[in-house]
Amino acid sequence: MMQRFISTQTINPNEKFVFMGNIEKFPVEYVGTYRLILNTGFYLDFLDTCYVPSISRNLVSLSKLDVVGYSCTKRDLVNECSTYLWHKRLGHISKKMMKRLV
């Protein structure tokens, strides 16, 4: 995880925390610029990213991204009856689940 940070700044203990929905707080160990490399070869640099080793999953705050100018949009699908649309909705569905849907 740390190898994707292109710059970091150490934070003093008890200086900065990430607060969860259940009011639990986790201390931030580093703040820096994180480079997210996409499958297309392009990348996004997230500024002021908090590194919290005690959180087991990555969190992205859409409101924070909105403040710095990112936008989150969905691509328009040309044919809503297409098999591609169904694949995107259902993924690799099992035979049992297909029978249940029918």
N, C-alpha and C positions, 0 to 999 in steps of 0.2 A: 504493500500500500504506500509506504513512504517513498518508494522509488519513483512514483508518478508525480511527486511534488517537485516542481522545478525551482522553488525557493521556499524557505521556511524561516519562521521566527519563533524561538522558544518563549513560552508563556510562563510567568511566575505561578507557582502553585496557588490555588484558590483565587486566581485573578479572573478567569473566564470559564463559564459553564454552558452546556447545552441542556435545556430543560425539555423534558418529555411531557406528553399529554397527561400522564398520571402524577405530575408534579415532582417526579424523580429528576435529579440533576446529576450530570456527569462532567467531570473536569476536562477541559481542553488542554492537550499537551503541546500542540504546535498550531500555528496559524501560517498559512502560506498560499501559494498559487498551485493548484492541482491541475494537471493536464489529463483530460479524458480523451483517449484515442478511440475514434470511431472505426467501425468495420470498413468504411469507405476510404480510410487513410487520412481523412481530415481529423482535426482535433479541436476541442474546446478548452480554453483555459479559464478555470473558476478562481477568481481572486478572493482573498480573505476566507479561504476554506479552513474549517476547524478540523483538526485531527484528534479524535477521541477514541483511544484504543479500547476502552471498556464497552463501546457500542459495537455489536457484532455485524450490523448491517449498515450500508451506506445510506445517508439521508440527504435529500436535496430539497431546499426550501424554494418552492416556486415563487413565493412572494419576494424573496431576496433576489432571485434571478430577474424578476420583473422590474425591480428598482434599478438594476444596472443595465437594463435595455434588452435582455433576452425576451423572446416571445415563444409561447408554447402553442402550437397550432396542429391540427390534424390535417392530413392530406385528404383532398376530395377523391372519392372513388367514382369512376365514370359509370360503371354498371353495377347497381346495388344488388342485382340478381346473380352476379357472377360467382363462379366457384371460388374465385380468389377471396371474395368477401366472406363466404362461408368458412373458408379455411382460416382466415384471420380471426373470425369469431369463435370457431370451435377448435382450431388446431388439429392435432392428431387424436381424434375422438375414437373411443373403442367401439367395437361392434355392438356390445351390450348397451352402451349409451345411445347409439344410433337407433336401435330398436325401441328404446324407451322414449326417444323423441318422436318417433313415428307414431 
